[in-house]
Amino acid sequence: MTSTPGERERRTSERVIALLMLLIHTRHGYTTAQIRRHVEGYAELGDEAFEKAFQRDRALLEDIGVPLSLEQPEDADARHVVDASALLLPEIDFSGAERRALLHAREVWSETRLQTEVMRAVGLLVDPGSAGEADDGLGLPRVVQRLTPNLEVFLDAAVEQQVLAFGYRTAAGAVSPQDRPRRVRIWSALEIGGAWYAAGWDLDRQGERLFRVSRVIGRPEELPGTGSDAPARPADWNPVEIRDRLLGQGEGLRDRVRLWVAPGRGHSVRLRGQAVTPTAQDGAAPGEGWELWETDRPAHDGLVQLCGGLMGVVQPSAADPDVVAEVLAAWRRVAEVHDGAPPPHPELAKPRQSRYRQGQRERVSRLLDIVGLANRAGGITKVELADRLELSPKALDADLRDLQYCGLPERLFPGWLFDVDAESDVVEVRQAVDLPAPIRLSLPEAHRLSAALDTVAQMPHADDEVAPAAVTAAARIRQVLADVGHTGATTSVRPSTGGTDDPGDAAAVVPSAADGGGAGGHEPPATPVTSFWDVHADQDTVRVLMDAVARHRVVRLRYHALHSDRTTEREVEPVQLVQSGVVLYLQGHCRTAGAMRTFRVERISAVEPTGEIAKARRRPKKTMLTPVDTTLEAVLAWHHRIRDLADDYAPRLEAQDADGRRLTRLGLLSEDAAIALAGMHAGDVEVLEPAELRQAVRDRALAAIRRLETAVRL
């Protein structure tokens, strides 16, 4: 009789847990032959099948944090042994603020697997109901979940600094094929500007390199035994330097730029700058009523994006010829890309939905977590257990039923399966004395939790205690790693560095707002995983909105709508903040419009509470960030280096062309919105269809070029 996948998963879980309970029942361990004889599910397998199954089970236990070793006594067979002194998770006496910081850490990851691992780790360390002061987390941004292909391979490789081989396409489109792959010793995985990068030592180019994970081609391959002479991650390696290089941030004052603004238009420039009196060096005004404004120059290609998004209503003055040349070159690229009919493109299809499916590893660790948490507390309520493990009551009941078939191997210890009363409101697991507490965090889990806390430390908070508490909580967790001999640090001499593998990477990352960046001033240390909270938003505005969401305070805000280029004042009943990549949104009931609306926080120029407390509104089940009532459908081609940005527009159909460009059919609000999108990205976004929209983009670019050339007398 064939079994279902669910039945096979349950049997595998029972076998792995039986293997663990057998090994921790005695400090002397067992030989491979004894394990095969005693653990149900092994004996009926042939030699080759048993070896494969046993090695998979052993690797799974190591993955979830079990300290397994193989000891070789004299004149005897080798024995598999669990180090009982390093098996269990130590209790850490976190302060109330540290517990709140840990609960916040559950919410910061956008990658589903990372969030799942951090939620599990926090659930083992902290009771969500014991954070001291009332703090239900309503003010925190709700993070839109994403899946970056191959990210987990780089995350795992960074922990042990393994060598990976992979095909790669640079920002410029050059391809390193899989038959001649890049070979890199991975030092760290970094989230910068909402994108994931892998940093490490390139064995073939003999230098430090940085790779954007979304540009990896195919599945990376581990190369065991390779690169032993490659430098390890240097002790003084600084991820902040990489982030500053990519985002164009760092020390020093920003340059100022002078821009002509059409009458009644260009509100984003007016909101961030100051009106100035023109001089002879600024050249002639482009038209009647145009005004001159001065503002900070955005980092990297931010000036091109600013002028491109407002192509025809904002242009640089003649005071700085280099700026004029830069903007003209960008607008000319837009016009050239949209010249003539586009070549035929592949047929578009519905996007593939990447979903994270929890596997055997997560299932086994969750079942063991239930045992450890229940035993450590001498019994734990279902409510607290479900809260800690982020389980629904139905899922928890199913796990409790499955636990009744787990425990010591029945062949050697008849009647010693776990004794669990699945119907009681208080969970107790009897006949599990060898597991009196949860198993320690695995090394990857501990690093990812400490990295999440570093991210919490960078965020703005309505509660001033949370950011510094996140720093101390992360330090406590790193101390636990050090106590068991895992620091993730290195002591090698720093080699000469070559910088990013992709010169285009700097331009591929959308620059942060002028006043964005790490709110707490906290610089994450060099570890296997680092995340920067590079959200585009004024930090004080975010704090006010977090407090308003948590306390249901009505706010009055001034908002600039990009597609209409208008600034309006609104009264809003905040419902939730939503973070998608580096963009933060406020969703709430707009009293001015009389309906739910979504606002990009970076476009809010002023916000203040009115003093009124609104009736709490239910949070939407889905975070709809793209416009529903779009009036224009278009097919766009996204250059490889910015192809990930297409996700923000919820493509309905998509494909990839021979050049690696991402082709998408999507809905847009208006012709102006489409032109702004093409102008912002200076030829990296091309309108393919409809033909009249493609021509409108070219016409707008040519008109803007003529006006700028005339104004500066080129």
N, C-alpha and C positions, 0 to 999 in steps of 0.2 A: 504494500500500500504506500502510495506517495504521500509525503507530508507537505504541509503548507509552509511558506516562508516564515510565518509567525511561529509555527511549531518548531521549526529548525532553530530559530533565534532563541526560543525559550530553552531548548535542550542545550544549546551552546552556552547560554548563561549559567545553567545549572552545573555544567561540566567545569567551567572556569571558576565558579565560586567554590565548587567542591575541591578543585585543585588548590586554591588559596587556603581554604580552611584546613586541608590536610597538611600543608606546609607550615602553617603557623601553629598547628597543634603540638608540634615538637620542635625543639631548637636544633635537633641533629639533622633534620631534613630527610629527604627520601631520594633513592636512586631513580633513574629513568625507568628501569624495569619495574620497580615497586609502584611507581605512579601509574604506569600502564596497567598494572594488575588491579590496583585498588579503585581507580577513578572510573566510574561508569561512563561509557561512551568511547573509551580508548581500546578496551580489550578486543572488541569485535572488528577493529580496523586492521588492515594489513600493515606491514612494516613501513612502507613508504607513506601511506595515508596517515598512519599514527604520527610519524615524524613531522609531517607538515602540520597536522592539527595541533600537536603538542607545542611546536615552535610558535605557531600563531597565538595559542592561548598564553604562552609564557610572555610573548611580546606584548600582548594586551594587558597583562598584569603590570608589566613594567611601565607601559604607557599611562596607566592610571595612578602611578606613584608607588607601587609595591617594590621595595628594595630587594630584588632577587640576586642571588649569586650562585656560582657553581664551585663547590669546595671539593678538593681532591685529597682524601686521606691517604696515608701510606698503606700500600697493599690492600686497597679496597676500591670499589667503584665510586665514581664521583657522585656527589649528592647535591640536590637543589635545595637551597636554604634561603629562608626569609630572615632578614635582620630585624628582629622584633623591636630593638631599641630605636630604630628609625622608621618603623611602620606607621605609627599613629600620629595624627595631627595634634600638635600641642595646643593647649588653650592659651590664647593671648588676651590679656586684660586691656581691651581697647576702651578708651574714654568714650563718653557719649558723643562728642563731636567726631571722633574717629569712626564710630559706628555709623553715624549719618553719612560720612564721606564714603564709607564702604558701600552703603546702600545706593548712594549716587553713582558709584563705579559700575553698578549693574546696568546703567542706562546709557553709557557713553559710546559703546562700540556700534558702528554701523554694520560690521560684518557679522553675519548670523552665528557662525561657529565661535567667534571670539566672545560674543555676548553670552552664548550658552555656557562656555567654560567659566567666564567670570561670574555668572549667576550661580553656578554650582559652587565655586570657591567661596563666594560671599555667604551663601546659604550655610556652609559648613562652619564659617567663622562667626556669624552674627545672626541673632534672632531678629528678623525685621520688625518685630513688635517691641524691641528693647532699645530703641535708639534714643531714649531719654525724652527730650522734648517732642511734642507732636510734630511730625514731619512726614507727610504722606507723599512727598515728591511731586505733587501736582505742578509745581512751578518749573520743574526740569523740562528741557526740550524732549519731545518724543522723537527718537531717531529713526529715520526711514532705513529699513534693513536692505542690505545689498550683498551680493556674492561676487567676489573677485576671483575668477578662475586661477587655480594654482597657488593662491595665497598661502594655503595651509602647508604646502610643500616648503615654501621659503621660510615660513614661521618655524616649522620644525627643524629645518636645516640650520637656522640661526642659533638655536639653543646649543647645539654641539659644534657649531661652526664647520659644517660639512661642506664638501665640494659638490656642486650641482652642474650638470651640463644641460643647456637649453638653446633652442633656436630663438632669435630675437629680431624684431623690426624696430629700427631707431625712429626718432621723431621725424627725421628727414625721409624715411621710407626705405633706407638701406636694410637689407635682410641678411642675417647670419642664419643659414639654413640648418635644419636639424642634423644633416649629415656632416656639417662642419660647425658644431655648436660652440657657444661660449662656455668656458669652464671657469667657474668662479667659486672661491671659498666664501661662503655667505657669513658675513659678520652680524648683520642686523636687518630686520624688516622695519621700515619707517612709514608712518602715515603722515604725509605732508600736503597741505592744501587740498585735503580730501581725496588724495590718490596714494596708492601704496607703492613703495620702492623697496628694492633689495640692494643693500650696500655690501661690498666685499672686495676681495683681492682677485683680479683677473689673472689666471695662471699663464695665459698666452701673451697678454700684453704687459704683464709684470707691473701692474699698478692698481691703485684703488679705483673702483668704478661703481657707478650707480645705475640701476636698471629699473624702469617702470614695469611693475608686474603685469599690468594689462597688455603690455606689448610682447610678452613672452609667447612664442609659437609652440604649440603642442604641450606635452607633459614633461616637465623637467625630470632628469634622471640622476639618481644618486651615483657617485663614483667613489665607493669605499676604497680606502688605501691610497687615494690620489691626493696630491697637494700637501703632503706632510711637511714639505719645506716652505709652503706658502705662509706668509705672516698671519698670525692670529689677530683678532681685533685689538688694536693698541689700547693701552690703559688710559691714554689721554685723548682717545678718539672722541670727537664732539659732534653729536647729531645736530646740535643747534646751528653749527656752521653750515651744514648741508642745507638745512631748512632756510637759513638766511640767504644762501646763494640761490636757491630755487625761487624764493618769493621776493628777492630783491630787498630784503629787510636788513636790519643790523644797525650798527651805531652810525651816528652822523645825521645831520639835518638833510631833509629832502630838498631837491631843487624846486623852484617855483616856475610856473608856466603861465603865460598870458594868453587868454583866449577871447576871441570875438564871439558874442552870443546874439542871436537874432531876437528881435523884440517879442517879448511874451513867451519865449521858448528857452530850452536849455536849462530847465530848473535844477537838474542835478548839479550843474556847474554853479549856479547861483547859491544853492544850499551849502556847498562846501567851500566857496571862495568869497572874495571881496571885490566890489566894483572899484576900478581904478581909472585915473584920468589918462587918456591916450597921449603918447608923445610922438615925435616925428619918426622914431625908430619903429613904432608899431605899424607904420604904414597906414593906408587908407582903410576906412571902415568898409566892410563888404557890401553894405547897403544902408538905406535910410533907417535910422532907429537902432542900429546894432550898437551894443555896449561892450566895453572891454572889462573883463574880469580876470583876477589873478588867483591861482589856487596851487596847492601842492601838486607836484608832478607825480602821478601814480607810478608804482614800481614796474620795472620791466616793460611789457607791452601794454600796460594799463592806459597810457596816453592814447595809443592807437585804438584801444577798445572804447575809450571815452569818446573820442572824436568820431570814430566809426559808427558807434551807436547813435550818434546825433549828426550824422553826415548831412550836410546842407544847412544846419542851423547852428553849428558850432565849428569854428576853425581857428588855428593858431594865428597870433599876430606875426608881423614880419620881424619882431625884435630878435628872435632866435632862428637863424637860417637852418640850423640842424634839426630843430623841431619841425619846421615847415617841410623840410626834405623828407623827414620820417613819415609825416602824415600824408604827404603827397604820394610817396611810394606805396603806402598801404592802400590808398584810394585807387591808385592806378592798378594795383593787383586785383582789386574788386572788379574794376571795369574790364580788365583783360580776361579774367576767369569767366565772365558772363558775356563774352563777345561771341556771337554766332550761336548756332544750335549745338546742344551738348551731344556727345557721342552716345550710342545706344548703351543702355545699362542692363544688368542682369534682372531677372524677374524677382520682385520683392515677395516675401512671405511673412507670416506672423512670427514675431520674435519668440525665440525659445526662452521659456521661463526657467531660470536657474533656481533650484530649490535645495535647501540644505536638509538632508534627511539624517536624523540621528541614527547611528549605527550600533554595533555590538558593544563598542567601547563605552559609549554613553549609557547604554542599558545596564551593563555590569556595574559601572561606577555608581549609578543611581541606586541600584538595589543594595549595594554595600553601604552607600551613604545612609539609607534608611536604617540599616542595622546599627551602624556606628552612632548615629544621632540618637536613636532610641535608647541604646545601652548607656551612652554617656549621661543622659538625663534621667536614667532610671524610669523611662517611659516618657512619651512625648505625644501631645495631642495631634490629631489629624490636621487640625487647622494650622498649627504652627509648622508641621512637617510639610504640608502642601505649600505654605508660604515660603519656606526656606528653599524648597526644591523647584518652585515655580511649576507646580503640577495642578491640574484640575482634580476635583474630588474623584471623578471617574477614573482618571489615569492612576491616581494614588491607590485606589481600591484594587485595580488590576495588578499593580506591582506587589501589593501585599498578598494577593492570592498566589502570585508566582513565587514569592519568597517561601511559601509553605513547602515547596518542592526543592529548596536549596538547603545547603548545610554540609556537614561532614559526609564523606562518601558512605553510602549505605552498605557497601560490601564489607567495609572494615569496621564501621561503627553503626550497626543496625539501630534504627529508632532515633538517630541523632540529627535529623533534619531540623531546621528552624521551627520553633513553635510560635506561630503568629495568629492572633485573633483578629481577622480581617474585619469583623463586624463591630468591634469596640471603638469608642471615640478616642481612646488613648492607645497608642501603638506601643506594644512591648514585644521584644524578640527574645524568646527564651532559647536555651541550648545554643547560645552564641557567645559564650564567655571569653573565647579567644579573640573577639573583636569588640573590646570595651569602649571604643571611640572610633570616629571616622578615620579612614586612611589619609595619610598626609597628602597635600597637594602634589601633583606631579610637577616636575621642573618647568615645563611649558606653562602650566596653569598659574604657577606662582609668578612667573615673569609677566604674564599677560595681565594678571590682577594688579601687580605693582605698576605696570604701564598705564592701566586704566585709572589708577589713583593719581598718577602723574598728570593725566589729562584732566581729572577733576580739579587738581591744584591750579591748572591754567585757566579754568573757566571762571566767569563771574558768578557770584552767588548772592542771594538776598541775605543769607546767613554768613556773617564775616568769619565765623569760626571754621567753616567747612574747608576752605582752601588750605590753610596751614595744617589742619588735622589730616588732610589727605597726604601731605608730605610726611608727617610722622607715622601714619599708618603704613605707608609704603616702605619707610625705613624699617619698621618692625618686621614686615614680611621679608624684606631682604636680609635681615638679621637671621631669621629662621632658615633661609637658604644657606647663609654662611655657616650656621651651626651644624648643618648636615653636609657641609663640604661643597656646596654649590653656590657660587656667588655670581657666575656669569661674567665676571671681570677677567681681565687678562693683564699680564705684566710684560708683554713683549715690547721691543723697541719700536717706536713709530717709524714706519717706512715713508719714503717720499710718496706723495699722492698725485694722482693724475686728474681727479675731479670726476664730474659726471660723464658717463659714457655717451650721453645724449646732449649735444649742445642745445638742442631744441627743447629740452626738458624745462628749462627756466621759463620759456615762453609758453609752455603747455599748461603751466599751473596758473590759474586765475589769481591775480594778486589780491591780497587782503585789503580791507578798507584801511584808510590812513590811520585810524585810531583803533584798529583791531589788534589781534595778537593775544599772547598769553596774559590773561587778566591778573593772575597772581604773581607774575614775574618769576615763576618757577621754571627752571631749566631742567628737563629730564636728564638723568644720567645715561651713560652709554650702556645699554643692555640689549638683549636679543630682540626686543620689540619696543618701539617708541612711537607714540602718537602725539601730534600737536593739534591743539584746538584752534585751527586757523579759520574760524568762522567770521564771515563778513558782517560785522555789527559793532556799533558803539557799545562799550562795556557798561556804561552807566544806563543806557537805554535798556539793555538786556536785564540788568538787575531790577529796574522798575517793572518791567514786564513780567519777570519771574514772580515777583511779589504780588503783582496784580492778578496773575493766573492763580496762584496759590490761595489768595484771600478774596477772590472774586471782586476785585476793585474795578470800577468803571474808569477808563482812561480817556483822555482827550489827546489826540495825536494829529500831527501835521504829516501828510503822506504825499510822496511824489510818485505818480503813476507813469511808468516808463513809456508804455505804448501810446498814451495820450499826451505825454510831456506836460502834465498839469499837476499842480500841488493843491491839495484840498485839506480841510480840517474835518476830522471825524470824531464821534464819540463811539467807543467800542467797549463791549462787554467781553473781556478776554476769556477764551475757553482753553486754549493750549498753545504752546510753542512747539514747532516742528522743525527738526534739523534734517536737511537733505544735503549730504556732502558738506560743503563749506557755506551753504546758504541757510539762514535761519528765517522762519516764517512765524507770524502771529496769526492764529485763526480765532475768530470771534464774531459775535453778533454786532454788526455795524448798525447803529441806530440811524445814521444818516441814510443808508441804503435800505434799511428795514429788512436785512437778510444776513446770513452768514457770509463772511468775506475772508480772504486770505491776503495778508500783507507781508511783503519782504521787509524784514526789520532794518536792513541797511538803507532802505528808502524812507524810513521814519526820521524826520529831522528834529522833531520835538515831541515829548510825551510827558504827561503829568496826570496823576490820579485826580479825579474830580471830588473824591471824598465819599462818593456813593458806593454802597455795596449792592451788587446785583444778585439776583437769584441764580444759583448754580445751574449751569447748562450741561447737558450730557456731552461728553467728548465723542466726536465722530469715530466710528469704527475704522474707517479708512481715511488715510491722510491724502486727500485729493489736492495736489499742489499744482497740477496743470489745469488750464482753463477748460471748462466743460463746454461752454457755448462758443466754440471757435467758429469763425466765419470763413476761414480760408484753409484749404488743404493743399499741401505742397510736398514735393519730393526734394529732399536736400541731400547733398553729398558732404560728409564730414571728413576732413583730412585725418590721416591715421593718428597724428599727435593729439588731436582733440576729440577723437571719436567717442570717448566716454561721456562728453558733455551732452550727447544726444539723449542720454537716459533721462535728463531733466525735462524733456519734452514728450515723454511717454509715446514713443513711436508705435504706430499701428501696424506697419509692415516694415521690413528691412532686408538688406542683403549686403554683400561685400563685393567690391569690384576688384579687378586684377591689381590695382595699385594699393590695395589694403584700405581704401576709403570705405566708410560706413554709409550706406545709402538708406535713407529713412523716409517713409511717408508719415506725415504728422499734421496735426491741426494747429493753426496759428490764429491769433486774434484779428490781425489786419495786415494789409499790405505794408504799412509803416513798420509793424513788428518784424516782418520778414526782412525788410530792407535793413533795419537796425541790426538784426542777427547776422546778416551777411557782412555788413560794414564793420561790426565789432571784431570779426575774426579775419579781416584783411585777406580774403581769398581762400581761407581754410574751410569756409562754409560756402558751398555753391548751390544755387537754386537750379534744379534740373527741370522741374515742372511746377506750375504751368508756364507756358512760353511767355505770356504777358507779364507774369511776375518776374521772370528772369530778365526781361527787357526793362522793367521798371527799376530793378536794382542797378542795371548798367546806366540807365538814364540819370538816376540820382547821383551815382558816383561821378559821371562825366560833368554834370552840372556843378557839383561841389568842387571838382578839380578846376574847372574854368573860373569859378568865383575866387578860389584861393590864389590861383596864378595871377589873376587880374589884380587882386588886392596887394600882392607883394611885388607886382611889376616884374614877373619872371618872363 
